[in-house]
Amino acid sequence: MEFELLRMNMFFPASLEIQEELLKAGFKVPYDKESGRRTPVPVVAASKKPRRIRAGRLLMARKYENDGKFTEISKEKTLLEFRITEKGFLIMKPKPVEYHLEDMGFVSVPPRLWGTWASFSLPFSAYEEIMKLLGEFRDSERNGLYTASRGSGGRIKVYAYKGRNRKDLGIPVFGYALGLHDLTLAEEYLRRKAEENGVPEDRLRYLKLGLSKRKETKAGLKVGIVWEKGTPTEITLKLSTIEPKIKIQGLYGELIGKSRGELSRTSEWYIVVHASDFVNALTTVGETFGSKSY
């Protein structure tokens, strides 16, 4: 079963592993003070609605208009496939059909310190279909699940968490693979940056710019619902990792951050959770305000 996403954001700048791989290859990541060369690790993003960003933040896109100050990016298409295994695992496979690459730009907290580094939003209309698909895994008691929410201006985001010791993580994630390989725009971007940085193009074929979960990686998926003035409008999923901590040698000193996984050349994207954890978390946040209208 596949659903079209409202939005997708893959924050690969949060990965010190990918940054180190590019640095070792000779890229100036993210910025070289002496030469002025910039090689920001790209965010892979997509939105079903046209999106407006500052002109300097766009790295690569297929359809856009630029007035010198802002860039209007045309609507894009990404899919999320749901597949259940015989052992009761749910495999979610993001499929970026149309997307663009962004520069993260300056933020007050460096992405390498974030918990969440990948997010997906589905229309709430997918709720009923997901429930039908995963209905056999629902548990009426839903032991060990609790919710936390925050919001403003009539917009509230509610997320489900599995056990108090998984605060800020969500439900357990048993595997994932996400990366920049086989993305046409990312390949084109890196070829351009290789030329700017004086990196032989042949070197690109040996880079590992994908991330796979390690055994020791503490990872979780936040399953949530966005409520607008008392009505559920979106299902949101956020992949987070918080341990172990790693350190690398950046251009201007040592950097410490949260591990995002083991470097690989994976071109397949997927996230694996227990189907029961997922449907019970979704049911819990769906019933937060006691609404049964859906």
ZAROFI-9460 format. One record per residue (C-alpha): residue number from 1; residue in three letters; x, z, y. Coordinates in steps of 0.25 Angstrom, whole numbers, padded with zeros to 4 digits, always signed. Example, Ala and Ser with C-alpha at 12.3 -4.5 7.8 and 13.67 -1.06 7.14 Angstrom:
// residues 2
+-----+------+-------+-------+-------+
! pos ! code !    c1 !    c3 !    c2 !
+-----+------+-------+-------+-------+
!   1 !  ala ! +0049 ! +0031 ! -0018 !
!   2 !  ser ! +0055 ! +0029 ! -0004 !
+-----+------+-------+-------+-------+
***
This chain:
// residues 294
+-----+------+-------+-------+-------+
! pos ! code !    c1 !    c3 !    c2 !
+-----+------+-------+-------+-------+
!   1 !  met ! +0000 ! +0000 ! +0000 !
!   2 !  glu ! +0005 ! -0004 ! +0014 !
!   3 !  phe ! +0002 ! +0001 ! +0028 !
!   4 !  glu ! +0006 ! -0005 ! +0041 !
!   5 !  leu ! +0013 ! +0005 ! +0050 !
!   6 !  leu ! +0010 ! +0008 ! +0064 !
!   7 !  arg ! +0024 ! +0012 ! +0067 !
!   8 !  met ! +0037 ! +0014 ! +0060 !
!   9 !  asn ! +0050 ! +0020 ! +0065 !
!  10 !  met ! +0063 ! +0021 ! +0057 !
!  11 !  phe ! +0073 ! +0029 ! +0065 !
!  12 !  phe ! +0086 ! +0024 ! +0058 !
!  13 !  pro ! +0094 ! +0030 ! +0070 !
!  14 !  ala ! +0091 ! +0043 ! +0064 !
!  15 !  ser ! +0101 ! +0040 ! +0053 !
!  16 !  leu ! +0115 ! +0044 ! +0055 !
!  17 !  glu ! +0118 ! +0037 ! +0041 !
!  18 !  ile ! +0114 ! +0024 ! +0047 !
!  19 !  gln ! +0122 ! +0027 ! +0060 !
!  20 !  glu ! +0134 ! +0030 ! +0052 !
!  21 !  glu ! +0133 ! +0018 ! +0044 !
!  22 !  leu ! +0133 ! +0009 ! +0056 !
!  23 !  leu ! +0144 ! +0017 ! +0063 !
!  24 !  lys ! +0153 ! +0015 ! +0051 !
!  25 !  ala ! +0150 ! +0000 ! +0051 !
!  26 !  gly ! +0155 ! -0001 ! +0066 !
!  27 !  phe ! +0142 ! +0000 ! +0074 !
!  28 !  lys ! +0141 ! +0008 ! +0086 !
!  29 !  val ! +0130 ! +0017 ! +0083 !
!  30 !  pro ! +0122 ! +0020 ! +0092 !
!  31 !  tyr ! +0130 ! +0017 ! +0104 !
!  32 !  asp ! +0145 ! +0015 ! +0108 !
!  33 !  lys ! +0149 ! +0021 ! +0122 !
!  34 !  glu ! +0161 ! +0012 ! +0123 !
!  35 !  ser ! +0156 ! -0002 ! +0120 !
!  36 !  gly ! +0141 ! +0001 ! +0123 !
!  37 !  arg ! +0137 ! -0005 ! +0109 !
!  38 !  arg ! +0124 ! +0001 ! +0104 !
!  39 !  thr ! +0120 ! +0001 ! +0089 !
!  40 !  pro ! +0108 ! +0010 ! +0088 !
!  41 !  val ! +0102 ! +0012 ! +0074 !
!  42 !  pro ! +0089 ! +0005 ! +0075 !
!  43 !  val ! +0075 ! +0011 ! +0073 !
!  44 !  val ! +0066 ! +0002 ! +0065 !
!  45 !  ala ! +0053 ! +0003 ! +0071 !
!  46 !  ala ! +0039 ! -0004 ! +0071 !
!  47 !  ser ! +0026 ! -0002 ! +0077 !
!  48 !  lys ! +0012 ! -0009 ! +0074 !
!  49 !  lys ! +0009 ! -0009 ! +0089 !
!  50 !  pro ! +0019 ! -0015 ! +0100 !
!  51 !  arg ! +0029 ! -0006 ! +0104 !
!  52 !  arg ! +0036 ! -0004 ! +0118 !
!  53 !  ile ! +0050 ! +0002 ! +0119 !
!  54 !  arg ! +0061 ! +0002 ! +0129 !
!  55 !  ala ! +0069 ! -0011 ! +0128 !
!  56 !  gly ! +0082 ! -0005 ! +0125 !
!  57 !  arg ! +0077 ! +0001 ! +0112 !
!  58 !  leu ! +0073 ! -0011 ! +0105 !
!  59 !  leu ! +0084 ! -0016 ! +0095 !
!  60 !  met ! +0077 ! -0027 ! +0088 !
!  61 !  ala ! +0063 ! -0033 ! +0086 !
!  62 !  arg ! +0056 ! -0046 ! +0083 !
!  63 !  lys ! +0045 ! -0046 ! +0093 !
!  64 !  tyr ! +0046 ! -0039 ! +0106 !
!  65 !  glu ! +0046 ! -0041 ! +0122 !
!  66 !  asn ! +0056 ! -0035 ! +0131 !
!  67 !  asp ! +0054 ! -0033 ! +0146 !
!  68 !  gly ! +0067 ! -0027 ! +0148 !
!  69 !  lys ! +0062 ! -0013 ! +0149 !
!  70 !  phe ! +0053 ! -0012 ! +0137 !
!  71 !  thr ! +0052 ! -0019 ! +0123 !
!  72 !  glu ! +0038 ! -0022 ! +0118 !
!  73 !  ile ! +0039 ! -0023 ! +0103 !
!  74 !  ser ! +0028 ! -0031 ! +0095 !
!  75 !  lys ! +0020 ! -0024 ! +0085 !
!  76 !  glu ! +0027 ! -0023 ! +0071 !
!  77 !  lys ! +0023 ! -0021 ! +0057 !
!  78 !  thr ! +0028 ! -0011 ! +0046 !
!  79 !  leu ! +0022 ! -0007 ! +0033 !
!  80 !  leu ! +0022 ! +0005 ! +0025 !
!  81 !  glu ! +0020 ! +0004 ! +0010 !
!  82 !  phe ! +0015 ! +0015 ! +0001 !
!  83 !  arg ! +0019 ! +0015 ! -0014 !
!  84 !  ile ! +0016 ! +0026 ! -0024 !
!  85 !  thr ! +0025 ! +0028 ! -0036 !
!  86 !  glu ! +0021 ! +0032 ! -0050 !
!  87 !  lys ! +0027 ! +0046 ! -0047 !
!  88 !  gly ! +0019 ! +0049 ! -0035 !
!  89 !  phe ! +0029 ! +0045 ! -0024 !
!  90 !  leu ! +0025 ! +0037 ! -0012 !
!  91 !  ile ! +0034 ! +0026 ! -0007 !
!  92 !  met ! +0032 ! +0022 ! +0007 !
!  93 !  lys ! +0039 ! +0009 ! +0011 !
!  94 !  pro ! +0040 ! +0005 ! +0026 !
!  95 !  lys ! +0041 ! -0010 ! +0028 !
!  96 !  pro ! +0045 ! -0014 ! +0042 !
!  97 !  val ! +0039 ! -0028 ! +0043 !
!  98 !  glu ! +0041 ! -0029 ! +0059 !
!  99 !  tyr ! +0049 ! -0019 ! +0066 !
! 100 !  his ! +0059 ! -0017 ! +0077 !
! 101 !  leu ! +0072 ! -0009 ! +0079 !
! 102 !  glu ! +0074 ! +0001 ! +0090 !
! 103 !  asp ! +0085 ! +0009 ! +0097 !
! 104 !  met ! +0082 ! +0024 ! +0096 !
! 105 !  gly ! +0087 ! +0026 ! +0110 !
! 106 !  phe ! +0090 ! +0040 ! +0115 !
! 107 !  val ! +0082 ! +0052 ! +0110 !
! 108 !  ser ! +0084 ! +0066 ! +0112 !
! 109 !  val ! +0086 ! +0070 ! +0098 !
! 110 !  pro ! +0095 ! +0060 ! +0090 !
! 111 !  pro ! +0087 ! +0053 ! +0078 !
! 112 !  arg ! +0098 ! +0059 ! +0068 !
! 113 !  leu ! +0092 ! +0072 ! +0071 !
! 114 !  trp ! +0077 ! +0068 ! +0068 !
! 115 !  gly ! +0070 ! +0071 ! +0056 !
! 116 !  thr ! +0061 ! +0059 ! +0056 !
! 117 !  trp ! +0067 ! +0045 ! +0056 !
! 118 !  ala ! +0056 ! +0036 ! +0050 !
! 119 !  ser ! +0042 ! +0036 ! +0054 !
! 120 !  phe ! +0030 ! +0027 ! +0050 !
! 121 !  ser ! +0015 ! +0027 ! +0056 !
! 122 !  leu ! +0003 ! +0022 ! +0049 !
! 123 !  pro ! -0011 ! +0020 ! +0054 !
! 124 !  phe ! -0020 ! +0031 ! +0050 !
! 125 !  ser ! -0029 ! +0020 ! +0043 !
! 126 !  ala ! -0019 ! +0021 ! +0032 !
! 127 !  tyr ! -0023 ! +0035 ! +0029 !
! 128 !  glu ! -0034 ! +0032 ! +0019 !
! 129 !  glu ! -0026 ! +0021 ! +0012 !
! 130 !  ile ! -0015 ! +0031 ! +0010 !
! 131 !  met ! -0024 ! +0042 ! +0005 !
! 132 !  lys ! -0030 ! +0032 ! -0006 !
! 133 !  leu ! -0016 ! +0028 ! -0010 !
! 134 !  leu ! -0011 ! +0042 ! -0012 !
! 135 !  gly ! -0024 ! +0049 ! -0015 !
! 136 !  glu ! -0020 ! +0053 ! -0029 !
! 137 !  phe ! -0008 ! +0061 ! -0023 !
! 138 !  arg ! -0016 ! +0070 ! -0013 !
! 139 !  asp ! -0016 ! +0085 ! -0015 !
! 140 !  ser ! -0028 ! +0092 ! -0009 !
! 141 !  glu ! -0020 ! +0105 ! -0007 !
! 142 !  arg ! -0007 ! +0098 ! -0001 !
! 143 !  asn ! +0001 ! +0110 ! -0003 !
! 144 !  gly ! +0014 ! +0111 ! +0005 !
! 145 !  leu ! +0010 ! +0102 ! +0016 !
! 146 !  tyr ! +0008 ! +0106 ! +0031 !
! 147 !  thr ! +0007 ! +0099 ! +0044 !
! 148 !  ala ! +0013 ! +0099 ! +0058 !
! 149 !  ser ! +0008 ! +0091 ! +0070 !
! 150 !  arg ! +0011 ! +0089 ! +0084 !
! 151 !  gly ! +0005 ! +0080 ! +0095 !
! 152 !  ser ! +0000 ! +0078 ! +0109 !
! 153 !  gly ! -0010 ! +0070 ! +0117 !
! 154 !  gly ! -0020 ! +0069 ! +0106 !
! 155 !  arg ! -0009 ! +0064 ! +0096 !
! 156 !  ile ! -0005 ! +0073 ! +0084 !
! 157 !  lys ! +0004 ! +0070 ! +0073 !
! 158 !  val ! +0003 ! +0078 ! +0060 !
! 159 !  tyr ! +0013 ! +0078 ! +0049 !
! 160 !  ala ! +0013 ! +0084 ! +0035 !
! 161 !  tyr ! +0025 ! +0092 ! +0029 !
! 162 !  lys ! +0028 ! +0096 ! +0015 !
! 163 !  gly ! +0032 ! +0111 ! +0014 !
! 164 !  arg ! +0037 ! +0119 ! +0026 !
! 165 !  asn ! +0052 ! +0116 ! +0022 !
! 166 !  arg ! +0049 ! +0101 ! +0025 !
! 167 !  lys ! +0046 ! +0104 ! +0039 !
! 168 !  asp ! +0049 ! +0091 ! +0048 !
! 169 !  leu ! +0050 ! +0083 ! +0035 !
! 170 !  gly ! +0036 ! +0080 ! +0029 !
! 171 !  ile ! +0034 ! +0077 ! +0015 !
! 172 !  pro ! +0046 ! +0075 ! +0005 !
! 173 !  val ! +0052 ! +0061 ! +0005 !
! 174 !  phe ! +0059 ! +0058 ! -0008 !
! 175 !  gly ! +0066 ! +0044 ! -0004 !
! 176 !  tyr ! +0067 ! +0034 ! +0007 !
! 177 !  ala ! +0074 ! +0022 ! +0011 !
! 178 !  leu ! +0074 ! +0016 ! +0025 !
! 179 !  gly ! +0084 ! +0008 ! +0032 !
! 180 !  leu ! +0088 ! -0004 ! +0041 !
! 181 !  his ! +0092 ! -0014 ! +0029 !
! 182 !  asp ! +0084 ! -0027 ! +0028 !
! 183 !  leu ! +0077 ! -0025 ! +0042 !
! 184 !  thr ! +0080 ! -0039 ! +0049 !
! 185 !  leu ! +0080 ! -0033 ! +0063 !
! 186 !  ala ! +0090 ! -0022 ! +0059 !
! 187 !  glu ! +0099 ! -0032 ! +0052 !
! 188 !  glu ! +0099 ! -0040 ! +0065 !
! 189 !  tyr ! +0101 ! -0028 ! +0073 !
! 190 !  leu ! +0113 ! -0024 ! +0065 !
! 191 !  arg ! +0119 ! -0038 ! +0066 !
! 192 !  arg ! +0118 ! -0038 ! +0081 !
! 193 !  lys ! +0124 ! -0024 ! +0082 !
! 194 !  ala ! +0135 ! -0028 ! +0072 !
! 195 !  glu ! +0140 ! -0039 ! +0081 !
! 196 !  glu ! +0139 ! -0030 ! +0093 !
! 197 !  asn ! +0147 ! -0019 ! +0086 !
! 198 !  gly ! +0157 ! -0029 ! +0080 !
! 199 !  val ! +0153 ! -0025 ! +0066 !
! 200 !  pro ! +0155 ! -0036 ! +0056 !
! 201 !  glu ! +0141 ! -0041 ! +0051 !
! 202 !  asp ! +0145 ! -0041 ! +0037 !
! 203 !  arg ! +0146 ! -0026 ! +0038 !
! 204 !  leu ! +0131 ! -0025 ! +0040 !
! 205 !  arg ! +0128 ! -0028 ! +0025 !
! 206 !  tyr ! +0135 ! -0015 ! +0020 !
! 207 !  leu ! +0128 ! -0006 ! +0030 !
! 208 !  lys ! +0118 ! +0004 ! +0024 !
! 209 !  leu ! +0107 ! +0006 ! +0034 !
! 210 !  gly ! +0096 ! +0012 ! +0025 !
! 211 !  leu ! +0093 ! +0026 ! +0022 !
! 212 !  ser ! +0089 ! +0032 ! +0008 !
! 213 !  lys ! +0085 ! +0046 ! +0005 !
! 214 !  arg ! +0096 ! +0055 ! -0001 !
! 215 !  lys ! +0093 ! +0066 ! -0011 !
! 216 !  glu ! +0097 ! +0076 ! +0000 !
! 217 !  thr ! +0089 ! +0070 ! +0011 !
! 218 !  lys ! +0078 ! +0079 ! +0016 !
! 219 !  ala ! +0067 ! +0069 ! +0019 !
! 220 !  gly ! +0052 ! +0070 ! +0022 !
! 221 !  leu ! +0040 ! +0061 ! +0027 !
! 222 !  lys ! +0031 ! +0067 ! +0038 !
! 223 !  val ! +0017 ! +0062 ! +0035 !
! 224 !  gly ! +0008 ! +0063 ! +0047 !
! 225 !  ile ! -0004 ! +0058 ! +0055 !
! 226 !  val ! -0006 ! +0056 ! +0070 !
! 227 !  trp ! -0019 ! +0060 ! +0076 !
! 228 !  glu ! -0024 ! +0055 ! +0089 !
! 229 !  lys ! -0035 ! +0063 ! +0095 !
! 230 !  gly ! -0039 ! +0069 ! +0082 !
! 231 !  thr ! -0039 ! +0055 ! +0074 !
! 232 !  pro ! -0028 ! +0051 ! +0064 !
! 233 !  thr ! -0021 ! +0038 ! +0069 !
! 234 !  glu ! -0008 ! +0037 ! +0061 !
! 235 !  ile ! +0000 ! +0041 ! +0049 !
! 236 !  thr ! +0014 ! +0044 ! +0052 !
! 237 !  leu ! +0026 ! +0046 ! +0042 !
! 238 !  lys ! +0040 ! +0051 ! +0046 !
! 239 !  leu ! +0052 ! +0051 ! +0037 !
! 240 !  ser ! +0061 ! +0063 ! +0040 !
! 241 !  thr ! +0075 ! +0068 ! +0035 !
! 242 !  ile ! +0082 ! +0081 ! +0039 !
! 243 !  glu ! +0093 ! +0083 ! +0029 !
! 244 !  pro ! +0104 ! +0082 ! +0026 !
! 245 !  lys ! +0112 ! +0082 ! +0039 !
! 246 !  ile ! +0123 ! +0071 ! +0041 !
! 247 !  lys ! +0134 ! +0068 ! +0051 !
! 248 !  ile ! +0141 ! +0056 ! +0055 !
! 249 !  gln ! +0151 ! +0051 ! +0065 !
! 250 !  gly ! +0145 ! +0044 ! +0076 !
! 251 !  leu ! +0152 ! +0036 ! +0087 !
! 252 !  tyr ! +0153 ! +0048 ! +0095 !
! 253 !  gly ! +0154 ! +0060 ! +0086 !
! 254 !  glu ! +0147 ! +0066 ! +0074 !
! 255 !  leu ! +0132 ! +0065 ! +0072 !
! 256 !  ile ! +0124 ! +0074 ! +0064 !
! 257 !  gly ! +0110 ! +0071 ! +0059 !
! 258 !  lys ! +0099 ! +0071 ! +0048 !
! 259 !  ser ! +0102 ! +0062 ! +0036 !
! 260 !  arg ! +0092 ! +0050 ! +0034 !
! 261 !  gly ! +0097 ! +0047 ! +0020 !
! 262 !  glu ! +0107 ! +0039 ! +0013 !
! 263 !  leu ! +0112 ! +0026 ! +0018 !
! 264 !  ser ! +0108 ! +0014 ! +0009 !
! 265 !  arg ! +0105 ! -0001 ! +0011 !
! 266 !  thr ! +0090 ! +0000 ! +0007 !
! 267 !  ser ! +0081 ! -0010 ! +0013 !
! 268 !  glu ! +0069 ! -0004 ! +0007 !
! 269 !  trp ! +0061 ! +0007 ! +0015 !
! 270 !  tyr ! +0053 ! +0018 ! +0008 !
! 271 !  ile ! +0050 ! +0033 ! +0009 !
! 272 !  val ! +0046 ! +0041 ! -0004 !
! 273 !  val ! +0037 ! +0053 ! -0004 !
! 274 !  his ! +0027 ! +0060 ! -0014 !
! 275 !  ala ! +0014 ! +0053 ! -0013 !
! 276 !  ser ! +0007 ! +0066 ! -0014 !
! 277 !  asp ! +0016 ! +0072 ! -0002 !
! 278 !  phe ! +0012 ! +0060 ! +0006 !
! 279 !  val ! -0003 ! +0060 ! +0004 !
! 280 !  asn ! -0004 ! +0075 ! +0005 !
! 281 !  ala ! +0003 ! +0075 ! +0018 !
! 282 !  leu ! -0005 ! +0064 ! +0024 !
! 283 !  thr ! -0018 ! +0071 ! +0019 !
! 284 !  thr ! -0013 ! +0084 ! +0026 !
! 285 !  val ! -0010 ! +0078 ! +0040 !
! 286 !  gly ! -0023 ! +0069 ! +0039 !
! 287 !  glu ! -0031 ! +0082 ! +0037 !
! 288 !  thr ! -0024 ! +0090 ! +0048 !
! 289 !  phe ! -0036 ! +0089 ! +0058 !
! 290 !  gly ! -0046 ! +0090 ! +0047 !
! 291 !  ser ! -0051 ! +0076 ! +0049 !
! 292 !  lys ! -0057 ! +0070 ! +0037 !
! 293 !  ser ! -0063 ! +0057 ! +0044 !
! 294 !  tyr ! -0052 ! +0048 ! +0038 !
+-----+------+-------+-------+-------+
***
